[in-house]
Amino acid sequence: MTPEQVRHARDLLTRPQNTVTSIAKLLGVSRNTINNYVPELKVSRIALAEATATAELPQPAKPKD
């Protein structure tokens, strides 16, 4: 990947609606290529998954009588 493609991929990855697969297709590369050129992606996605998997969801407020 060119430095411009790497910057573009990083920019696109900041938007939650974009997936690695969709960005790879857009840039004409494989998902593995994206992961190789943007190594922090793997770390940040793992951290995000762990944070959301272990985070306690807020409980709804109980109605007052």
PyMOL Python script that loads the backbone (N, CA, C, O; Angstrom):
from pymol import cmd

cmd.read_pdbstr("""\
ATOM      1  N   MET A   1       0.847  -1.183   0.000  1.00  0.00           N
ATOM      2  CA  MET A   1       0.000   0.000   0.000  1.00  0.00           C
ATOM      3  C   MET A   1       0.888   1.240   0.000  1.00  0.00           C
ATOM      4  O   MET A   1       1.975   1.261   0.577  1.00  0.00           O
ATOM      5  N   THR A   2       0.393   2.245  -0.655  1.00  0.00           N
ATOM      6  CA  THR A   2       1.127   3.510  -0.668  1.00  0.00           C
ATOM      7  C   THR A   2       0.854   4.249   0.642  1.00  0.00           C
ATOM      8  O   THR A   2      -0.137   3.965   1.315  1.00  0.00           O
ATOM      9  N   PRO A   3       1.713   5.183   1.006  1.00  0.00           N
ATOM     10  CA  PRO A   3       1.454   5.975   2.222  1.00  0.00           C
ATOM     11  C   PRO A   3       0.095   6.678   2.175  1.00  0.00           C
ATOM     12  O   PRO A   3      -0.567   6.818   3.203  1.00  0.00           O
ATOM     13  N   GLU A   4      -0.316   7.114   0.997  1.00  0.00           N
ATOM     14  CA  GLU A   4      -1.621   7.772   0.854  1.00  0.00           C
ATOM     15  C   GLU A   4      -2.756   6.781   1.141  1.00  0.00           C
ATOM     16  O   GLU A   4      -3.734   7.138   1.797  1.00  0.00           O
ATOM     17  N   GLN A   5      -2.634   5.551   0.658  1.00  0.00           N
ATOM     18  CA  GLN A   5      -3.663   4.541   0.921  1.00  0.00           C
ATOM     19  C   GLN A   5      -3.736   4.211   2.412  1.00  0.00           C
ATOM     20  O   GLN A   5      -4.822   4.017   2.957  1.00  0.00           O
ATOM     21  N   VAL A   6      -2.588   4.149   3.060  1.00  0.00           N
ATOM     22  CA  VAL A   6      -2.564   3.873   4.495  1.00  0.00           C
ATOM     23  C   VAL A   6      -3.270   4.995   5.253  1.00  0.00           C
ATOM     24  O   VAL A   6      -4.075   4.728   6.145  1.00  0.00           O
ATOM     25  N   ARG A   7      -2.975   6.248   4.905  1.00  0.00           N
ATOM     26  CA  ARG A   7      -3.647   7.390   5.550  1.00  0.00           C
ATOM     27  C   ARG A   7      -5.154   7.336   5.302  1.00  0.00           C
ATOM     28  O   ARG A   7      -5.952   7.584   6.206  1.00  0.00           O
ATOM     29  N   HIS A   8      -5.529   7.010   4.073  1.00  0.00           N
ATOM     30  CA  HIS A   8      -6.950   6.924   3.727  1.00  0.00           C
ATOM     31  C   HIS A   8      -7.625   5.820   4.544  1.00  0.00           C
ATOM     32  O   HIS A   8      -8.713   6.018   5.083  1.00  0.00           O
ATOM     33  N   ALA A   9      -6.975   4.660   4.631  1.00  0.00           N
ATOM     34  CA  ALA A   9      -7.536   3.550   5.405  1.00  0.00           C
ATOM     35  C   ALA A   9      -7.702   3.943   6.868  1.00  0.00           C
ATOM     36  O   ALA A   9      -8.737   3.664   7.472  1.00  0.00           O
ATOM     37  N   ARG A  10      -6.696   4.585   7.435  1.00  0.00           N
ATOM     38  CA  ARG A  10      -6.782   5.013   8.842  1.00  0.00           C
ATOM     39  C   ARG A  10      -7.923   6.006   9.041  1.00  0.00           C
ATOM     40  O   ARG A  10      -8.648   5.936  10.033  1.00  0.00           O
ATOM     41  N   ASP A  11      -8.078   6.926   8.099  1.00  0.00           N
ATOM     42  CA  ASP A  11      -9.162   7.903   8.188  1.00  0.00           C
ATOM     43  C   ASP A  11     -10.513   7.199   8.130  1.00  0.00           C
ATOM     44  O   ASP A  11     -11.409   7.499   8.919  1.00  0.00           O
ATOM     45  N   LEU A  12     -10.656   6.270   7.203  1.00  0.00           N
ATOM     46  CA  LEU A  12     -11.925   5.548   7.066  1.00  0.00           C
ATOM     47  C   LEU A  12     -12.227   4.689   8.287  1.00  0.00           C
ATOM     48  O   LEU A  12     -13.388   4.520   8.658  1.00  0.00           O
ATOM     49  N   LEU A  13     -11.195   4.153   8.906  1.00  0.00           N
ATOM     50  CA  LEU A  13     -11.394   3.289  10.060  1.00  0.00           C
ATOM     51  C   LEU A  13     -11.855   4.052  11.296  1.00  0.00           C
ATOM     52  O   LEU A  13     -12.329   3.438  12.253  1.00  0.00           O
ATOM     53  N   THR A  14     -11.727   5.364  11.296  1.00  0.00           N
ATOM     54  CA  THR A  14     -12.202   6.147  12.442  1.00  0.00           C
ATOM     55  C   THR A  14     -13.719   6.271  12.442  1.00  0.00           C
ATOM     56  O   THR A  14     -14.311   6.684  13.439  1.00  0.00           O
ATOM     57  N   ARG A  15     -14.334   5.922  11.352  1.00  0.00           N
ATOM     58  CA  ARG A  15     -15.792   6.008  11.240  1.00  0.00           C
ATOM     59  C   ARG A  15     -16.396   4.637  11.535  1.00  0.00           C
ATOM     60  O   ARG A  15     -16.086   3.669  10.841  1.00  0.00           O
ATOM     61  N   PRO A  16     -17.244   4.540  12.540  1.00  0.00           N
ATOM     62  CA  PRO A  16     -17.758   3.232  12.978  1.00  0.00           C
ATOM     63  C   PRO A  16     -18.509   2.444  11.911  1.00  0.00           C
ATOM     64  O   PRO A  16     -18.561   1.217  11.982  1.00  0.00           O
ATOM     65  N   GLN A  17     -19.082   3.110  10.943  1.00  0.00           N
ATOM     66  CA  GLN A  17     -19.854   2.398   9.925  1.00  0.00           C
ATOM     67  C   GLN A  17     -18.971   1.658   8.926  1.00  0.00           C
ATOM     68  O   GLN A  17     -19.459   0.805   8.185  1.00  0.00           O
ATOM     69  N   ASN A  18     -17.683   1.972   8.897  1.00  0.00           N
ATOM     70  CA  ASN A  18     -16.767   1.322   7.958  1.00  0.00           C
ATOM     71  C   ASN A  18     -16.178   0.062   8.580  1.00  0.00           C
ATOM     72  O   ASN A  18     -15.831   0.032   9.761  1.00  0.00           O
ATOM     73  N   THR A  19     -16.075  -0.972   7.757  1.00  0.00           N
ATOM     74  CA  THR A  19     -15.440  -2.207   8.204  1.00  0.00           C
ATOM     75  C   THR A  19     -14.118  -2.375   7.479  1.00  0.00           C
ATOM     76  O   THR A  19     -13.869  -1.743   6.453  1.00  0.00           O
ATOM     77  N   VAL A  20     -13.276  -3.236   8.028  1.00  0.00           N
ATOM     78  CA  VAL A  20     -12.001  -3.518   7.375  1.00  0.00           C
ATOM     79  C   VAL A  20     -12.270  -4.103   5.994  1.00  0.00           C
ATOM     80  O   VAL A  20     -11.576  -3.769   5.034  1.00  0.00           O
ATOM     81  N   THR A  21     -13.260  -4.965   5.887  1.00  0.00           N
ATOM     82  CA  THR A  21     -13.593  -5.586   4.604  1.00  0.00           C
ATOM     83  C   THR A  21     -14.017  -4.544   3.581  1.00  0.00           C
ATOM     84  O   THR A  21     -13.563  -4.585   2.437  1.00  0.00           O
ATOM     85  N   SER A  22     -14.878  -3.612   3.971  1.00  0.00           N
ATOM     86  CA  SER A  22     -15.345  -2.607   3.017  1.00  0.00           C
ATOM     87  C   SER A  22     -14.210  -1.680   2.582  1.00  0.00           C
ATOM     88  O   SER A  22     -14.138  -1.278   1.421  1.00  0.00           O
ATOM     89  N   ILE A  23     -13.332  -1.348   3.515  1.00  0.00           N
ATOM     90  CA  ILE A  23     -12.195  -0.487   3.175  1.00  0.00           C
ATOM     91  C   ILE A  23     -11.227  -1.230   2.262  1.00  0.00           C
ATOM     92  O   ILE A  23     -10.696  -0.647   1.317  1.00  0.00           O
ATOM     93  N   ALA A  24     -10.995  -2.504   2.534  1.00  0.00           N
ATOM     94  CA  ALA A  24     -10.113  -3.311   1.687  1.00  0.00           C
ATOM     95  C   ALA A  24     -10.654  -3.366   0.259  1.00  0.00           C
ATOM     96  O   ALA A  24      -9.898  -3.219  -0.701  1.00  0.00           O
ATOM     97  N   LYS A  25     -11.959  -3.578   0.124  1.00  0.00           N
ATOM     98  CA  LYS A  25     -12.558  -3.610  -1.222  1.00  0.00           C
ATOM     99  C   LYS A  25     -12.406  -2.265  -1.919  1.00  0.00           C
ATOM    100  O   LYS A  25     -12.080  -2.205  -3.104  1.00  0.00           O
ATOM    101  N   LEU A  26     -12.644  -1.189  -1.179  1.00  0.00           N
ATOM    102  CA  LEU A  26     -12.531   0.151  -1.749  1.00  0.00           C
ATOM    103  C   LEU A  26     -11.114   0.409  -2.258  1.00  0.00           C
ATOM    104  O   LEU A  26     -10.930   0.981  -3.332  1.00  0.00           O
ATOM    105  N   LEU A  27     -10.110  -0.015  -1.481  1.00  0.00           N
ATOM    106  CA  LEU A  27      -8.717   0.233  -1.845  1.00  0.00           C
ATOM    107  C   LEU A  27      -8.136  -0.842  -2.763  1.00  0.00           C
ATOM    108  O   LEU A  27      -7.021  -0.691  -3.263  1.00  0.00           O
ATOM    109  N   GLY A  28      -8.881  -1.920  -2.986  1.00  0.00           N
ATOM    110  CA  GLY A  28      -8.408  -2.978  -3.873  1.00  0.00           C
ATOM    111  C   GLY A  28      -7.308  -3.837  -3.264  1.00  0.00           C
ATOM    112  O   GLY A  28      -6.415  -4.317  -3.963  1.00  0.00           O
ATOM    113  N   VAL A  29      -7.388  -4.025  -1.935  1.00  0.00           N
ATOM    114  CA  VAL A  29      -6.408  -4.862  -1.236  1.00  0.00           C
ATOM    115  C   VAL A  29      -7.162  -5.857  -0.355  1.00  0.00           C
ATOM    116  O   VAL A  29      -8.383  -5.780  -0.222  1.00  0.00           O
ATOM    117  N   SER A  30      -6.428  -6.783   0.242  1.00  0.00           N
ATOM    118  CA  SER A  30      -7.065  -7.758   1.121  1.00  0.00           C
ATOM    119  C   SER A  30      -7.170  -7.208   2.544  1.00  0.00           C
ATOM    120  O   SER A  30      -6.524  -6.223   2.902  1.00  0.00           O
ATOM    121  N   ARG A  31      -8.006  -7.877   3.343  1.00  0.00           N
ATOM    122  CA  ARG A  31      -8.124  -7.498   4.757  1.00  0.00           C
ATOM    123  C   ARG A  31      -6.788  -7.670   5.456  1.00  0.00           C
ATOM    124  O   ARG A  31      -6.416  -6.855   6.301  1.00  0.00           O
ATOM    125  N   ASN A  32      -6.063  -8.730   5.107  1.00  0.00           N
ATOM    126  CA  ASN A  32      -4.749  -8.959   5.724  1.00  0.00           C
ATOM    127  C   ASN A  32      -3.788  -7.818   5.420  1.00  0.00           C
ATOM    128  O   ASN A  32      -2.984  -7.431   6.269  1.00  0.00           O
ATOM    129  N   THR A  33      -3.873  -7.284   4.213  1.00  0.00           N
ATOM    130  CA  THR A  33      -3.004  -6.156   3.850  1.00  0.00           C
ATOM    131  C   THR A  33      -3.320  -4.953   4.727  1.00  0.00           C
ATOM    132  O   THR A  33      -2.410  -4.285   5.217  1.00  0.00           O
ATOM    133  N   ILE A  34      -4.598  -4.675   4.927  1.00  0.00           N
ATOM    134  CA  ILE A  34      -4.992  -3.568   5.809  1.00  0.00           C
ATOM    135  C   ILE A  34      -4.423  -3.809   7.203  1.00  0.00           C
ATOM    136  O   ILE A  34      -3.832  -2.909   7.799  1.00  0.00           O
ATOM    137  N   ASN A  35      -4.601  -5.022   7.725  1.00  0.00           N
ATOM    138  CA  ASN A  35      -4.114  -5.342   9.069  1.00  0.00           C
ATOM    139  C   ASN A  35      -2.590  -5.239   9.165  1.00  0.00           C
ATOM    140  O   ASN A  35      -2.064  -4.852  10.208  1.00  0.00           O
ATOM    141  N   ASN A  36      -1.879  -5.578   8.093  1.00  0.00           N
ATOM    142  CA  ASN A  36      -0.420  -5.482   8.100  1.00  0.00           C
ATOM    143  C   ASN A  36       0.065  -4.039   8.086  1.00  0.00           C
ATOM    144  O   ASN A  36       1.063  -3.709   8.726  1.00  0.00           O
ATOM    145  N   TYR A  37      -0.629  -3.191   7.368  1.00  0.00           N
ATOM    146  CA  TYR A  37      -0.200  -1.791   7.248  1.00  0.00           C
ATOM    147  C   TYR A  37      -0.757  -0.893   8.345  1.00  0.00           C
ATOM    148  O   TYR A  37      -0.258   0.212   8.560  1.00  0.00           O
ATOM    149  N   VAL A  38      -1.778  -1.359   9.031  1.00  0.00           N
ATOM    150  CA  VAL A  38      -2.370  -0.593  10.131  1.00  0.00           C
ATOM    151  C   VAL A  38      -2.397  -1.519  11.355  1.00  0.00           C
ATOM    152  O   VAL A  38      -3.468  -1.938  11.794  1.00  0.00           O
ATOM    153  N   PRO A  39      -1.223  -1.837  11.899  1.00  0.00           N
ATOM    154  CA  PRO A  39      -1.161  -2.821  12.990  1.00  0.00           C
ATOM    155  C   PRO A  39      -1.906  -2.406  14.250  1.00  0.00           C
ATOM    156  O   PRO A  39      -2.371  -3.263  15.001  1.00  0.00           O
ATOM    157  N   GLU A  40      -2.024  -1.118  14.491  1.00  0.00           N
ATOM    158  CA  GLU A  40      -2.752  -0.678  15.680  1.00  0.00           C
ATOM    159  C   GLU A  40      -4.227  -1.018  15.590  1.00  0.00           C
ATOM    160  O   GLU A  40      -4.925  -1.033  16.604  1.00  0.00           O
ATOM    161  N   LEU A  41      -4.706  -1.290  14.396  1.00  0.00           N
ATOM    162  CA  LEU A  41      -6.103  -1.667  14.199  1.00  0.00           C
ATOM    163  C   LEU A  41      -6.440  -2.920  14.982  1.00  0.00           C
ATOM    164  O   LEU A  41      -7.467  -2.972  15.660  1.00  0.00           O
ATOM    165  N   LYS A  42      -5.597  -3.919  14.897  1.00  0.00           N
ATOM    166  CA  LYS A  42      -5.861  -5.172  15.591  1.00  0.00           C
ATOM    167  C   LYS A  42      -5.902  -4.943  17.097  1.00  0.00           C
ATOM    168  O   LYS A  42      -6.783  -5.466  17.779  1.00  0.00           O
ATOM    169  N   VAL A  43      -4.977  -4.182  17.608  1.00  0.00           N
ATOM    170  CA  VAL A  43      -4.919  -3.913  19.047  1.00  0.00           C
ATOM    171  C   VAL A  43      -6.138  -3.112  19.488  1.00  0.00           C
ATOM    172  O   VAL A  43      -6.769  -3.447  20.491  1.00  0.00           O
ATOM    173  N   SER A  44      -6.472  -2.063  18.752  1.00  0.00           N
ATOM    174  CA  SER A  44      -7.586  -1.215  19.170  1.00  0.00           C
ATOM    175  C   SER A  44      -8.919  -1.932  19.047  1.00  0.00           C
ATOM    176  O   SER A  44      -9.792  -1.733  19.891  1.00  0.00           O
ATOM    177  N   ARG A  45      -9.106  -2.747  18.039  1.00  0.00           N
ATOM    178  CA  ARG A  45     -10.369  -3.475  17.906  1.00  0.00           C
ATOM    179  C   ARG A  45     -10.503  -4.528  18.996  1.00  0.00           C
ATOM    180  O   ARG A  45     -11.599  -4.747  19.511  1.00  0.00           O
ATOM    181  N   ILE A  46      -9.401  -5.186  19.356  1.00  0.00           N
ATOM    182  CA  ILE A  46      -9.438  -6.161  20.443  1.00  0.00           C
ATOM    183  C   ILE A  46      -9.778  -5.449  21.745  1.00  0.00           C
ATOM    184  O   ILE A  46     -10.611  -5.926  22.516  1.00  0.00           O
ATOM    185  N   ALA A  47      -9.139  -4.313  21.990  1.00  0.00           N
ATOM    186  CA  ALA A  47      -9.411  -3.544  23.207  1.00  0.00           C
ATOM    187  C   ALA A  47     -10.863  -3.097  23.245  1.00  0.00           C
ATOM    188  O   ALA A  47     -11.507  -3.152  24.292  1.00  0.00           O
ATOM    189  N   LEU A  48     -11.374  -2.656  22.112  1.00  0.00           N
ATOM    190  CA  LEU A  48     -12.769  -2.222  22.045  1.00  0.00           C
ATOM    191  C   LEU A  48     -13.704  -3.389  22.332  1.00  0.00           C
ATOM    192  O   LEU A  48     -14.669  -3.244  23.083  1.00  0.00           O
ATOM    193  N   ALA A  49     -13.424  -4.539  21.743  1.00  0.00           N
ATOM    194  CA  ALA A  49     -14.264  -5.715  21.964  1.00  0.00           C
ATOM    195  C   ALA A  49     -14.246  -6.127  23.436  1.00  0.00           C
ATOM    196  O   ALA A  49     -15.284  -6.461  24.006  1.00  0.00           O
ATOM    197  N   GLU A  50     -13.062  -6.101  24.046  1.00  0.00           N
ATOM    198  CA  GLU A  50     -12.960  -6.470  25.459  1.00  0.00           C
ATOM    199  C   GLU A  50     -13.687  -5.463  26.335  1.00  0.00           C
ATOM    200  O   GLU A  50     -14.355  -5.844  27.296  1.00  0.00           O
ATOM    201  N   ALA A  51     -13.565  -4.206  26.018  1.00  0.00           N
ATOM    202  CA  ALA A  51     -14.216  -3.172  26.822  1.00  0.00           C
ATOM    203  C   ALA A  51     -15.729  -3.287  26.744  1.00  0.00           C
ATOM    204  O   ALA A  51     -16.414  -3.136  27.756  1.00  0.00           O
ATOM    205  N   THR A  52     -16.247  -3.547  25.577  1.00  0.00           N
ATOM    206  CA  THR A  52     -17.699  -3.632  25.437  1.00  0.00           C
ATOM    207  C   THR A  52     -18.232  -4.955  25.960  1.00  0.00           C
ATOM    208  O   THR A  52     -19.385  -5.024  26.386  1.00  0.00           O
ATOM    209  N   ALA A  53     -17.427  -5.998  25.937  1.00  0.00           N
ATOM    210  CA  ALA A  53     -17.872  -7.295  26.426  1.00  0.00           C
ATOM    211  C   ALA A  53     -17.930  -7.324  27.952  1.00  0.00           C
ATOM    212  O   ALA A  53     -18.763  -8.023  28.528  1.00  0.00           O
ATOM    213  N   THR A  54     -17.056  -6.577  28.600  1.00  0.00           N
ATOM    214  CA  THR A  54     -17.000  -6.622  30.060  1.00  0.00           C
ATOM    215  C   THR A  54     -17.669  -5.423  30.709  1.00  0.00           C
ATOM    216  O   THR A  54     -17.847  -5.402  31.927  1.00  0.00           O
ATOM    217  N   ALA A  55     -18.038  -4.438  29.929  1.00  0.00           N
ATOM    218  CA  ALA A  55     -18.661  -3.248  30.508  1.00  0.00           C
ATOM    219  C   ALA A  55     -20.062  -3.579  30.998  1.00  0.00           C
ATOM    220  O   ALA A  55     -20.805  -4.321  30.355  1.00  0.00           O
ATOM    221  N   GLU A  56     -20.403  -3.020  32.136  1.00  0.00           N
ATOM    222  CA  GLU A  56     -21.727  -3.217  32.678  1.00  0.00           C
ATOM    223  C   GLU A  56     -22.687  -2.249  32.005  1.00  0.00           C
ATOM    224  O   GLU A  56     -22.422  -1.050  31.924  1.00  0.00           O
ATOM    225  N   LEU A  57     -23.791  -2.776  31.530  1.00  0.00           N
ATOM    226  CA  LEU A  57     -24.778  -1.923  30.882  1.00  0.00           C
ATOM    227  C   LEU A  57     -25.578  -1.168  31.942  1.00  0.00           C
ATOM    228  O   LEU A  57     -25.847  -1.701  33.019  1.00  0.00           O
ATOM    229  N   PRO A  58     -25.953   0.063  31.637  1.00  0.00           N
ATOM    230  CA  PRO A  58     -26.759   0.814  32.607  1.00  0.00           C
ATOM    231  C   PRO A  58     -28.118   0.153  32.801  1.00  0.00           C
ATOM    232  O   PRO A  58     -28.721  -0.349  31.852  1.00  0.00           O
ATOM    233  N   GLN A  59     -28.585   0.161  34.033  1.00  0.00           N
ATOM    234  CA  GLN A  59     -29.877  -0.437  34.359  1.00  0.00           C
ATOM    235  C   GLN A  59     -30.953   0.647  34.270  1.00  0.00           C
ATOM    236  O   GLN A  59     -30.721   1.802  34.627  1.00  0.00           O
ATOM    237  N   PRO A  60     -32.135   0.251  33.787  1.00  0.00           N
ATOM    238  CA  PRO A  60     -33.212   1.251  33.727  1.00  0.00           C
ATOM    239  C   PRO A  60     -33.621   1.692  35.127  1.00  0.00           C
ATOM    240  O   PRO A  60     -33.562   0.919  36.083  1.00  0.00           O
ATOM    241  N   ALA A  61     -34.028   2.926  35.224  1.00  0.00           N
ATOM    242  CA  ALA A  61     -34.467   3.463  36.508  1.00  0.00           C
ATOM    243  C   ALA A  61     -35.763   2.774  36.942  1.00  0.00           C
ATOM    244  O   ALA A  61     -36.653   2.516  36.132  1.00  0.00           O
ATOM    245  N   LYS A  62     -35.841   2.489  38.225  1.00  0.00           N
ATOM    246  CA  LYS A  62     -37.059   1.855  38.748  1.00  0.00           C
ATOM    247  C   LYS A  62     -38.108   2.944  38.966  1.00  0.00           C
ATOM    248  O   LYS A  62     -37.797   4.013  39.491  1.00  0.00           O
ATOM    249  N   PRO A  63     -39.340   2.673  38.566  1.00  0.00           N
ATOM    250  CA  PRO A  63     -40.387   3.685  38.768  1.00  0.00           C
ATOM    251  C   PRO A  63     -40.670   3.892  40.243  1.00  0.00           C
ATOM    252  O   PRO A  63     -40.667   2.948  41.033  1.00  0.00           O
ATOM    253  N   LYS A  64     -40.915   5.147  40.599  1.00  0.00           N
ATOM    254  CA  LYS A  64     -41.250   5.470  41.998  1.00  0.00           C
ATOM    255  C   LYS A  64     -42.732   5.257  42.201  1.00  0.00           C
ATOM    256  O   LYS A  64     -43.542   5.547  41.321  1.00  0.00           O
ATOM    257  N   ASP A  65     -43.078   4.750  43.364  1.00  0.00           N
ATOM    258  CA  ASP A  65     -44.507   4.504  43.666  1.00  0.00           C
ATOM    259  C   ASP A  65     -45.221   5.754  44.054  1.00  0.00           C
ATOM    260  O   ASP A  65     -46.419   5.718  44.336  1.00  0.00           O
TER     261      ASP A  65
END
""", "prot")
cmd.dss("prot")
cmd.show_as("cartoon", "prot")
cmd.util.cbc("prot")
cmd.orient("prot")
